[in-house]
Amino acid sequence: MKTVIFACVHNAGRSQMAAAFFNLLADPAKARAVSAGTQPAEKVHPEVQAVMSEAGVDLSQARPQRLTDELARGAAKLITMGCGEACPFVPGLQREDWGLEDPKGKPRERVRAIRDDIRARVAALVLREDWSKTGHTLRPARKEDRASIETMLSAAGLPTAGAADHLPNFLVAEHAGELVAAAGLEHYGTSALLRSVVVRADHQGTGLGAALARAQLDIATQRGCDAVFLLTTTAADYFERFGFIRTDRASLPAELHASEELRGACPASATVMRRASLYRT
């Protein structure tokens, strides 16, 4: 069994949420999470307890703890939570940093957005490492996935035009050997277009769509994209949780007009959205 440590300075917000979601989503026979901080607070922030309770997770008994050598010993990964130079460093331990806003003292709506982003990041991690208790796995699309992806898109009323041309940049989720979700990313210079986020009807409500969208945004960041756009007719409110804001077609970079989605696959009435800088990465 692998151990993942989620750490920030006070262990009273982001790291507590991440560890709770990880232990909710991961197969306990494969991996578990603990959270800690370099300067632990006395208790979990009340605004964090409140929004986690809304998500069905009780943090009222959680207690911040110090990140010690003993706690880190034998861990597989350390994930720090956007605390910059104040983040803990453990020699020899694989580290990943998630640039997340501190929820302390923020309005409830903002804390909810941070919570939802953390859950999507955790879900993407669990899928990527094959730790999911539901048996879902995440991988890049292959040529033979085209028919399954297009079938899911058609069933969801989403355009299929251009999907095949960008198949190498799709991510898919599998379950019991079948494709059950997908998300695409079209690259145009330093801009990208998030498209085709779809989950098969019998696997909706599992967080797969959010996990795939979050994973694609991470890929866009890694590849140096400075803006990610999308078009949607029904899900604008959903994508706001990832930091997207509504804009108009006039704001789209010229190179994006090469996409089939902008050339007619999506109706002119579709909402145009651009990812805002709510979080550092």
C-alpha positions in Angstrom: 0.0 0.0 0.0 1.3 3.5 -1.0 1.1 6.5 1.3 0.6 10.0 -0.1 1.2 13.0 2.2 -0.7 16.2 1.5 1.1 19.1 3.2 0.8 22.8 3.6 1.9 25.2 6.3 -0.9 25.0 8.8 -2.6 21.8 7.8 -6.0 23.4 8.4 -7.5 23.7 5.0 -6.2 22.6 1.6 -4.2 19.6 2.8 -7.1 18.4 5.0 -9.5 18.5 2.1 -7.1 16.7 -0.2 -6.4 13.9 2.2 -10.1 13.4 3.0 -11.1 13.2 -0.7 -8.2 10.9 -1.4 -9.2 8.4 1.2 -12.8 8.6 -0.1 -11.8 7.9 -3.7 -8.8 5.6 -3.4 -8.8 1.8 -2.8 -7.5 1.5 0.7 -5.7 -1.7 -0.3 -3.7 0.3 -2.8 -3.1 3.7 -1.3 -4.0 6.0 1.6 -3.4 9.6 2.4 -2.3 11.6 5.5 -2.1 15.3 5.8 0.3 17.5 7.8 1.9 20.9 8.1 5.2 22.6 9.1 3.4 24.9 11.5 0.1 23.1 12.3 -2.8 25.2 13.5 -5.0 24.3 16.5 -8.0 23.2 14.3 -9.3 22.9 10.8 -10.7 26.2 9.5 -14.4 26.5 10.2 -15.2 27.6 6.6 -13.4 24.4 5.4 -15.4 22.2 7.7 -18.6 23.8 6.5 -18.0 23.2 2.8 -16.7 19.7 3.3 -19.8 18.9 5.3 -21.8 20.0 2.3 -19.9 17.4 0.3 -20.7 14.7 2.8 -17.2 14.7 4.5 -17.0 15.4 8.2 -13.8 17.1 9.3 -15.0 18.1 12.7 -12.8 15.6 14.4 -9.7 16.2 12.2 -6.7 17.7 13.9 -3.8 19.4 12.2 -0.5 17.6 12.8 3.2 18.4 12.2 5.1 16.9 9.3 7.8 14.8 10.9 10.5 12.6 9.6 8.7 9.6 11.1 5.5 10.5 9.2 7.3 11.0 5.9 9.3 7.7 6.3 8.1 5.2 3.7 5.7 7.6 1.9 5.5 7.3 -1.9 4.7 10.9 -2.7 4.5 14.4 -1.1 2.0 16.8 -2.5 2.4 20.4 -1.3 -0.5 22.8 -1.6 0.5 26.1 -3.1 2.5 27.4 -0.1 5.5 28.5 -2.1 8.8 28.7 -0.3 7.1 27.9 3.0 6.1 24.5 1.7 7.8 21.6 3.4 10.6 19.7 1.7 11.5 16.1 2.5 14.8 14.9 1.0 14.4 11.8 -1.2 10.6 12.0 -1.3 8.9 12.5 -4.7 7.2 15.9 -4.6 4.4 17.5 -6.6 3.1 21.0 -5.9 -0.5 22.1 -6.5 -0.8 25.9 -6.8 -4.0 26.3 -4.7 -5.4 29.4 -3.1 -5.6 29.4 0.7 -9.3 29.1 1.8 -8.7 30.7 5.2 -11.1 33.6 5.7 -12.6 33.4 2.2 -16.3 33.7 1.4 -18.2 30.4 1.3 -18.6 30.5 -2.5 -14.8 30.8 -3.0 -14.1 28.0 -0.5 -16.5 25.8 -2.4 -14.6 26.5 -5.6 -11.3 25.6 -4.0 -12.9 22.4 -2.6 -14.2 21.4 -6.0 -10.8 22.0 -7.6 -9.1 19.9 -5.0 -11.5 17.0 -5.4 -11.0 17.1 -9.2 -7.2 17.1 -8.8 -7.3 14.2 -6.3 -9.6 12.2 -8.6 -7.2 12.8 -11.5 -4.3 11.6 -9.4 -6.1 8.5 -8.2 -7.1 7.6 -11.8 -3.6 8.3 -13.1 -2.0 6.0 -10.6 -4.6 3.2 -10.9 -5.6 3.6 -7.2 -9.4 4.1 -7.8 -11.7 2.0 -5.6 -14.2 2.0 -8.5 -11.8 0.3 -10.9 -11.6 3.3 -13.3 -8.3 4.1 -14.9 -7.1 7.0 -17.0 -4.9 6.9 -20.1 -4.2 8.7 -23.4 -6.5 7.8 -26.2 -5.5 5.3 -28.9 -6.6 5.0 -32.6 -8.9 2.2 -31.8 -10.8 4.4 -29.3 -12.2 6.7 -32.0 -15.5 4.8 -32.5 -16.2 4.6 -28.7 -15.4 8.3 -28.2 -17.6 9.4 -31.1 -20.5 7.2 -29.9 -20.3 8.8 -26.4 -20.2 12.2 -27.9 -23.2 11.6 -30.2 -25.2 10.1 -27.3 -24.5 13.2 -25.2 -25.4 15.6 -28.1 -21.9 16.8 -28.4 -20.1 17.4 -31.8 -17.9 14.8 -33.2 -16.4 16.9 -36.0 -12.6 17.3 -35.6 -12.4 14.8 -32.7 -10.5 12.3 -34.8 -8.0 14.9 -35.9 -7.1 15.5 -32.3 -7.4 12.0 -31.0 -3.7 11.9 -29.7 -4.6 14.7 -27.3 -7.6 13.0 -25.8 -7.6 11.4 -22.4 -10.0 8.5 -21.7 -11.2 6.6 -18.7 -11.7 2.9 -18.8 -13.7 0.5 -16.6 -13.8 -3.2 -17.0 -12.1 -2.9 -20.4 -14.7 -0.4 -21.8 -14.3 3.3 -22.4 -16.7 5.3 -20.2 -15.4 8.9 -20.4 -13.2 11.2 -22.5 -11.9 14.7 -22.7 -10.1 16.3 -25.6 -7.6 19.2 -25.9 -6.8 21.0 -29.1 -3.5 22.9 -29.2 -3.0 26.1 -31.2 0.2 27.9 -30.4 0.1 29.0 -26.8 -3.7 28.6 -26.7 -5.8 25.5 -26.3 -9.4 24.5 -26.6 -10.9 22.1 -24.1 -13.5 20.0 -25.8 -15.6 16.8 -25.7 -15.7 16.3 -22.0 -18.1 13.4 -21.8 -19.1 10.6 -19.4 -21.2 7.6 -20.4 -24.6 7.8 -18.8 -24.1 4.8 -16.6 -20.9 6.3 -15.1 -22.1 9.8 -14.5 -21.9 11.1 -10.9 -18.6 9.4 -10.3 -16.4 12.6 -10.8 -14.9 11.3 -14.0 -15.7 14.3 -16.0 -14.1 16.7 -13.5 -11.1 14.5 -13.2 -10.5 14.3 -16.9 -11.0 18.1 -17.4 -8.6 18.8 -14.5 -6.0 16.4 -16.0 -6.3 18.2 -19.4 -5.8 21.6 -17.8 -2.7 20.3 -16.1 -1.4 19.1 -19.4 -2.1 22.5 -21.0 -0.1 24.2 -18.2 2.8 21.7 -18.7 2.9 22.4 -22.4 3.1 26.2 -21.9 -0.4 27.2 -22.8 -1.2 30.7 -21.5 -4.9 30.4 -22.2 -7.5 27.6 -22.4 -10.9 28.2 -24.0 -14.1 26.1 -24.5 -17.5 26.3 -26.1 -20.6 25.0 -24.3 -24.3 25.2 -24.8 -25.4 23.7 -21.4 -22.5 23.5 -18.9 -21.2 27.0 -18.4 -21.9 26.9 -14.6 -20.1 23.6 -14.4 -16.9 24.8 -16.0 -16.8 27.9 -13.8 -15.6 25.6 -11.0 -12.4 25.1 -13.0 -11.7 28.9 -13.2 -13.4 29.5 -16.5 -15.2 32.8 -17.1 -17.6 33.7 -19.8 -16.4 35.8 -22.7 -17.3 36.3 -26.4 -16.0 35.0 -29.7 -14.3 38.3 -30.5 -11.8 37.6 -27.7 -10.7 34.2 -29.2 -7.2 34.1 -30.6 -7.2 34.0 -34.4 -5.5 30.6 -34.4 -8.4 28.9 -32.6 -10.6 29.6 -35.6 -9.0 26.6 -37.3 -10.9 24.3 -34.9 -13.9 22.5 -36.3 -15.8 23.6 -33.2 -15.5 27.2 -34.2 -16.1 26.5 -37.8 -19.6 25.3 -37.3 -19.6 22.1 -35.2 -20.8 24.2 -32.2 -23.7 26.5 -32.7 -23.2 30.2 -32.8 -25.3 30.5 -29.6 -22.7 28.4 -27.6 -21.2 30.2 -24.6 -17.5 31.0 -25.0 -15.4 30.6 -21.9 -11.8 31.4 -21.0 -9.9 30.0 -18.1 -9.2 32.7 -15.6 -6.3 32.8 -13.2 -8.1 31.7 -10.1 -5.3 29.3 -9.2 -1.6 29.5 -10.1 -1.6 26.1 -11.9 
